[in-house]
Amino acid sequence: MSETKIKVLVAEDEVHLGQILSNFLSGRGYAVHTVTDGRAALEALRAEAYDVALLDIVMPELDGLEVLKQVRADADPPEVIIITGNGTIETAISAMKLGAYDYMAKPYRMAEIDVLVRRAWEKRRLARENVLLQSQLERAGGPAEITTQYAPLQAVLDVVGRVAPSDSPVLISGESGVGKELVAHMLHRMSGRSGPFVDVSCAALTEGLLESELFGHERNAFAGADERKLGLMELAAGGTLFLDEISELSPKLQGKLLRALEQRSFYRVGGTQKVEVDVRVLAATNRDLAARVSEGHFRDDLYYRVNAIGIELPPLRDRVVDIPLIARQFLRQFGKNSPPSLSADAIDLLTRYPWPGNVRELRNVMERAVLLAQGPQIRASDLPLQLPGASASATAALPAVSLAELERRHIEAVLHNTNWHQGKAASALGISSKTLYRKIREYNFRRPGEE
């Protein structure tokens, strides 16, 4: 697995010293660009995404502190190390207050520069990963692993374990809701790659928005682009890029993605600087991608590129043996302290129902059943399911429940499951703390122990 080089900008008005720094850092494996004045440094930092910038404090046009101040106001700035020959404590304090990673006074040792640059880069990498992880945690839900006793799926999971350590692209296919994203997470987790897992929904955005989301854009690339934006492919450097519903990519984006995968580099929208990346690509589709190729709707060269290894997940209706296991797993997840049990007639209905929405539908049915359960056991009459061909009267219907009542029960259940930690409850509900407080008053909820 190749590593993307750490990009370093050296801004030093003493040409000879700047060349020494550049040669040393290049020899240590960094991608280095050198400028000799503050204005050129600021322009370079806004034209290209650098990981670390070494700024001399005394330079023509703009001094190092002014460059630092301006660049820290930009989106996703590099880590900055200030270098000066006038090593006063006041300068150091000013630099740190403006957001510098560290401060060094001349003369300095080259080995010290190397250590500082690597530490600064590590800080920036971890900060970017943390932003991605926080956003993904907000969307996280469901079990961490696939539960199965179905032999064909066990064989598929065995393949997942064998191919995970490689860098080969994997195409995961199957109906909506079978767990394709879960398999992608498993592949990433077992891969050993140090970078983040970044997912892209290819069907959720228009072509123009998706291109900017995937590849990023430069400032003023189009109306409203006030700042440079890094694309998800760039943010996935060193990790995994998961392209969900890849069959929905437009022909233009198919071509651009193919070039990026083949060359391991791309240009941001409106950009002229090549961005090099090391990512492993996983793709998923709920459509017959080979048929899409034969119909002329999907490029055959991109298909072969992302389909080095194919994994197909079976629908839930084929995994009848797994349905009670997964249903009970969801009951434990949503029931928390006192999960309800399933009656024999409920299990019979669950195993006979065809599950067109697969595991995702089963999850939603179990969540609803827990919220509306009238006792410690869920019966068939508590499940909003009707078998194909059965009349409406053949399957007992749920009593009518208003949306407000459903909301009240859901909020009450979340408050109970978070032990009335209102911050955690608001996060789980996807609402603000102020909105949650208003709902607590509206529904007259009382914390346990309150009169």
C-alpha positions in Angstrom: 0.0 0.0 0.0 1.5 3.3 -1.1 1.4 6.3 1.2 0.4 9.8 0.1 3.3 12.2 0.7 2.9 14.8 3.4 2.7 18.2 1.6 4.9 21.0 3.1 5.2 24.6 2.2 8.5 26.4 3.2 8.3 30.2 3.2 11.8 31.5 3.8 13.2 34.8 2.4 16.8 33.6 2.7 17.0 31.7 -0.6 19.9 29.5 0.5 18.4 28.5 3.8 15.1 27.8 2.1 16.8 25.5 -0.4 18.6 23.6 2.4 15.3 23.1 4.2 13.6 22.0 0.9 16.3 19.5 0.1 16.4 18.0 3.6 12.6 17.6 3.8 12.4 16.2 0.2 15.0 13.7 1.2 12.9 12.6 4.2 10.0 11.8 1.8 7.9 15.0 2.0 6.4 16.8 -1.0 7.9 20.3 -0.6 7.2 23.7 -2.3 9.3 26.8 -1.5 8.4 30.5 -1.7 10.4 33.6 -0.6 7.8 36.1 0.6 4.6 36.2 2.6 2.3 37.1 -0.3 3.5 34.2 -2.3 3.1 31.9 0.8 -0.5 33.0 1.2 -1.3 32.5 -2.5 0.3 29.0 -2.4 -1.7 28.0 0.7 -4.9 29.1 -0.9 -4.1 27.4 -4.2 -3.2 24.0 -2.9 -4.0 21.9 0.3 -0.8 21.7 2.3 -0.5 19.7 5.5 2.2 21.7 7.2 3.6 25.2 6.5 7.0 26.5 7.8 6.8 30.2 7.9 9.7 32.6 8.5 8.5 35.4 10.7 10.4 38.1 8.8 9.5 38.2 5.1 8.8 40.8 2.4 5.2 41.7 1.5 3.6 40.0 4.5 5.3 38.7 7.7 4.9 35.2 9.0 2.4 36.1 11.7 0.1 37.9 9.3 0.2 34.9 6.9 -0.6 32.7 9.9 -3.5 34.9 10.9 -5.1 35.0 7.5 -4.6 31.3 6.7 -6.1 30.2 10.0 -9.4 31.9 9.0 -9.6 29.6 5.9 -11.5 26.3 5.8 -9.3 23.3 6.7 -6.0 25.3 7.2 -2.6 23.5 7.4 -0.7 23.2 10.7 1.8 26.1 10.9 5.3 26.1 12.4 6.8 29.6 12.9 10.5 30.1 12.4 12.4 33.2 13.3 15.9 34.4 14.0 14.6 36.8 16.6 13.6 34.3 19.2 11.8 36.4 21.8 9.1 35.0 24.1 6.7 37.7 23.0 6.9 36.4 19.4 6.3 32.8 20.5 3.3 33.8 22.5 1.8 35.8 19.6 2.3 32.8 17.2 0.7 30.3 19.6 -2.3 32.7 20.2 -2.8 32.9 16.5 -3.0 29.1 16.2 0.5 28.1 15.3 1.3 24.4 16.1 4.8 25.3 17.4 7.6 27.9 17.2 11.3 27.5 16.5 14.2 29.9 16.7 17.2 30.0 14.4 19.6 28.3 14.5 17.7 25.0 14.6 18.6 21.4 14.0 17.2 19.6 10.9 16.2 16.6 12.9 14.1 18.8 15.1 12.3 20.2 12.0 11.6 16.6 10.8 10.0 15.6 14.2 7.9 18.8 14.4 6.6 18.5 10.9 5.6 14.8 11.4 3.9 15.7 14.7 2.0 18.6 13.1 0.9 16.4 10.3 -0.3 13.7 12.7 -2.4 16.4 14.6 -4.0 17.6 11.4 -4.8 14.0 10.2 -6.4 13.1 13.5 -8.5 16.3 13.6 -9.8 15.6 10.1 -10.6 12.0 11.0 -12.4 13.1 14.1 -14.7 15.4 12.2 -15.6 12.5 9.9 -16.1 10.0 12.8 -18.3 12.4 14.7 -20.6 12.8 11.7 -20.7 9.1 11.1 -21.4 8.4 14.8 -24.5 10.6 14.5 -25.8 8.3 11.8 -24.6 5.1 13.4 -27.1 2.5 14.4 -27.9 -1.2 14.3 -25.7 -4.1 15.2 -21.9 -4.0 14.6 -21.8 -7.4 13.0 -23.9 -9.6 10.8 -25.8 -12.2 12.7 -26.4 -15.4 10.7 -26.8 -19.2 10.9 -27.5 -19.3 7.1 -24.6 -21.3 5.5 -24.4 -19.4 2.2 -24.1 -16.1 4.1 -21.5 -17.6 6.4 -19.5 -18.5 3.2 -19.8 -14.9 2.0 -18.5 -13.6 5.4 -15.6 -16.0 5.1 -14.7 -14.3 1.8 -15.0 -10.9 3.4 -12.4 -11.9 6.0 -10.0 -13.2 3.4 -10.2 -10.2 1.0 -10.3 -7.5 3.7 -6.5 -7.1 4.2 -5.9 -6.5 0.5 -6.3 -3.2 -1.3 -8.4 -4.7 -4.1 -11.7 -2.9 -5.0 -14.8 -4.8 -3.9 -18.3 -4.6 -5.4 -21.0 -5.5 -2.9 -24.4 -6.3 -4.5 -27.8 -7.2 -3.1 -31.3 -5.8 -2.6 -31.9 -2.6 -0.6 -31.6 -3.2 3.2 -29.6 -6.5 3.1 -26.5 -4.9 4.9 -24.2 -3.8 2.1 -22.9 -0.9 4.1 -22.4 -3.1 7.1 -20.1 -5.4 5.0 -18.2 -2.3 3.7 -17.5 -1.3 7.3 -16.3 -4.9 8.1 -14.0 -4.8 5.1 -12.5 -1.5 6.3 -12.2 -2.5 9.9 -10.3 -5.7 9.0 -8.2 -4.0 6.4 -5.6 -2.5 8.7 -5.8 0.8 6.8 -5.0 3.8 9.0 -7.2 6.3 7.3 -11.0 6.9 7.8 -14.0 5.2 6.3 -15.8 7.7 4.1 -19.2 7.0 2.5 -20.7 8.6 -0.5 -24.3 8.2 -1.5 -24.2 8.4 -5.3 -28.0 8.7 -5.6 -28.6 11.4 -3.0 -27.2 14.4 -4.9 -27.5 16.0 -8.3 -24.5 15.5 -10.7 -23.1 19.0 -10.0 -23.3 18.7 -6.2 -22.0 15.1 -6.2 -18.9 16.1 -8.2 -18.1 18.9 -5.7 -18.9 16.5 -2.8 -16.6 13.8 -4.2 -13.7 15.8 -5.6 -14.0 19.1 -3.7 -13.9 22.6 -5.3 -11.7 25.6 -5.2 -12.7 29.1 -4.0 -14.8 30.9 -6.6 -15.1 27.7 -8.8 -18.9 28.5 -9.1 -21.4 30.9 -7.5 -21.5 30.4 -3.8 -18.1 28.7 -3.5 -16.7 31.2 -1.1 -14.0 28.8 0.3 -12.1 25.8 -0.9 -13.8 22.6 0.0 -12.0 19.3 0.3 -13.8 16.4 -1.4 -14.7 13.1 0.3 -12.1 11.3 -1.9 -9.4 13.5 -0.5 -10.7 13.2 3.1 -10.5 9.4 2.7 -6.8 9.4 2.0 -5.1 6.4 3.6 -8.5 4.8 4.3 -11.6 3.6 2.5 -14.0 5.3 0.1 -17.4 3.6 0.0 -19.5 4.5 -3.1 -23.1 3.5 -2.3 -25.5 3.0 -5.2 -22.6 3.5 -7.7 -25.0 2.5 -10.6 -26.6 5.9 -10.2 -23.5 7.9 -11.3 -23.9 10.0 -14.4 -21.7 9.1 -17.4 -19.6 12.3 -16.8 -18.8 11.3 -13.2 -18.2 7.7 -14.2 -15.4 8.9 -16.5 -13.9 11.3 -13.9 -14.0 8.6 -11.2 -12.3 6.1 -13.5 -9.5 8.5 -14.3 -9.1 9.3 -10.5 -8.9 5.5 -9.7 -6.5 4.7 -12.5 -4.2 7.7 -11.9 -4.7 7.8 -8.1 -5.1 11.6 -8.5 -7.7 14.2 -9.6 -8.4 17.9 -9.8 -10.9 19.7 -7.6 -13.7 21.5 -9.4 -12.2 24.7 -10.7 -8.7 23.6 -9.7 -5.4 23.3 -11.6 -3.3 21.6 -9.0 -3.4 17.8 -9.1 -4.4 16.1 -5.8 -2.8 12.7 -5.2 -4.6 10.2 -3.0 -4.3 6.7 -1.7 -7.7 5.2 -1.1 -9.3 1.8 -1.3 -12.6 1.8 -3.1 -15.6 -0.2 -2.1 -18.8 0.1 -4.1 -22.4 -1.1 -3.6 -25.4 -1.5 -5.8 -28.9 -2.9 -5.6 -29.1 -3.2 -9.3 -27.6 -5.7 -11.8 -24.6 -3.7 -12.8 -23.5 -6.1 -15.5 -26.9 -5.6 -17.2 -26.5 -1.9 -16.8 -23.2 -2.2 -18.7 -24.8 -4.3 -21.5 -27.5 -1.7 -21.8 -25.0 1.1 -22.2 -25.9 2.8 -18.9 -22.6 2.1 -17.1 -19.0 2.1 -18.4 -17.6 -1.4 -18.8 -14.0 -0.2 -17.9 -15.3 1.3 -14.6 -17.3 -1.8 -13.9 -14.2 -4.0 -14.2 -12.2 -1.5 -12.2 -14.5 -1.6 -9.1 -15.5 -5.3 -9.5 -12.1 -6.9 -8.9 -13.8 -8.9 -6.2 -17.6 -9.3 -6.2 -19.7 -10.1 -3.0 -23.4 -10.7 -3.3 -25.6 -10.7 -0.2 -28.8 -12.9 0.0 -32.2 -11.3 0.8 -33.6 -11.8 4.2 -36.5 -14.0 2.9 -33.9 -16.6 2.0 -32.5 -16.5 5.5 -35.5 -17.7 7.4 -33.3 -19.4 10.1 -31.9 -15.9 10.9 -35.1 -13.9 11.3 -35.8 -14.8 14.9 -32.2 -14.2 15.8 -32.1 -10.8 14.2 -35.5 -9.8 15.6 -34.4 -10.6 19.1 -31.2 -8.7 18.6 -33.2 -5.6 17.6 -35.5 -6.1 20.6 -32.5 -6.0 22.9 -31.2 -2.9 21.2 -34.4 -1.0 21.4 -35.7 -2.5 24.7 -32.4 -1.9 26.5 -33.1 -2.6 30.2 -36.3 -4.7 29.7 -36.6 -6.0 26.2 -39.9 -7.8 25.4 -40.0 -11.3 24.2 -41.6 -12.8 21.0 -44.6 -15.1 21.2 -44.8 -18.2 19.0 -47.4 -16.6 16.7 -45.2 -13.5 16.3 -42.2 -15.7 15.3 -44.4 -17.6 12.8 -45.6 -14.4 11.2 -42.0 -13.0 11.1 -40.7 -16.1 9.3 -43.6 -16.3 6.8 -43.5 -12.6 5.8 -41.4 -12.0 2.6 -39.5 -8.9 3.9 -39.3 -6.8 0.7 -37.3 -4.2 2.7 -35.0 -6.9 4.2 -33.1 -6.3 7.4 -33.8 -2.6 7.4 -37.5 -3.3 7.3 -37.2 -5.8 10.1 -35.3 -3.2 12.2 -38.1 -0.7 11.7 -40.8 -3.2 12.6 -39.0 -4.2 15.8 -38.4 -0.6 16.8 -42.1 0.2 16.4 -43.2 -2.9 18.2 -41.0 -2.0 21.2 -42.5 1.5 21.3 -46.1 0.3 21.1 -45.8 -2.9 23.2 -48.6 -3.2 25.7 -46.9 -5.8 27.8 -43.7 -7.9 28.2 -44.4 -10.0 25.1 -44.9 -9.0 21.5 -47.6 -11.0 19.7 -48.5 -11.3 16.0 -51.3 -8.8 16.5 -48.7 -6.2 17.6 -46.8 -6.4 14.2 -47.9 -4.2 11.3 -47.4 -7.1 8.8 -49.7 -8.7 6.3 -48.9 -11.8 4.4 -49.3 -11.7 0.6 -52.7 -12.9 -0.5 -54.2 -12.6 3.0 -57.2 -10.3 3.6 -56.9 -7.3 5.8 -59.0 -9.2 8.5 -56.7 -12.2 8.4 -54.0 -10.3 10.1 -55.0 -8.3 13.2 -54.3 -4.7 12.7 -52.6 -2.4 15.2 -54.9 0.0 17.0 -54.9 3.5 15.5 -52.2 5.7 17.1 -51.7 9.3 16.3 -48.3 10.7 15.2 -48.2 12.8 18.4 -48.7 9.7 20.5 -45.9 7.9 18.6 -43.6 10.9 19.1 -44.5 11.0 22.8 -43.7 7.3 23.3 -40.5 7.5 21.3 -39.1 10.5 23.3 -40.1 8.8 26.5 -38.3 5.6 25.5 -35.2 7.5 24.5 -35.1 9.5 27.8 -35.5 6.2 29.7 -32.7 4.5 27.7 -30.3 7.4 28.3 -31.1 7.6 32.0 -32.6 11.1 31.4 -29.2 12.5 30.1 -30.9 15.2 28.0 -27.8 15.9 25.9 -27.5 12.2 24.9 -31.3 12.0 24.4 -31.4 15.1 22.1 -28.5 13.7 20.1 -30.2 10.3 19.7 -33.4 12.0 18.7 -31.7 14.3 16.2 -33.1 17.4 17.8 -31.6 20.3 19.7 -31.5 20.4 23.5 -33.9 23.4 23.5 -36.5 21.4 21.4 -36.2 18.4 23.7 -36.8 20.6 26.8 -39.9 22.0 25.1 -41.2 18.5 24.3 -40.6 17.4 27.9 -42.7 20.3 29.1 -45.3 19.8 26.3 -45.8 16.1 27.2 -45.5 16.7 31.0 -42.7 14.2 31.4 -41.3 13.6 34.9 -37.8 12.4 35.7 -38.0 9.2 37.8 -38.2 10.1 41.5 -39.9 13.5 40.8 -43.3 14.1 42.2 
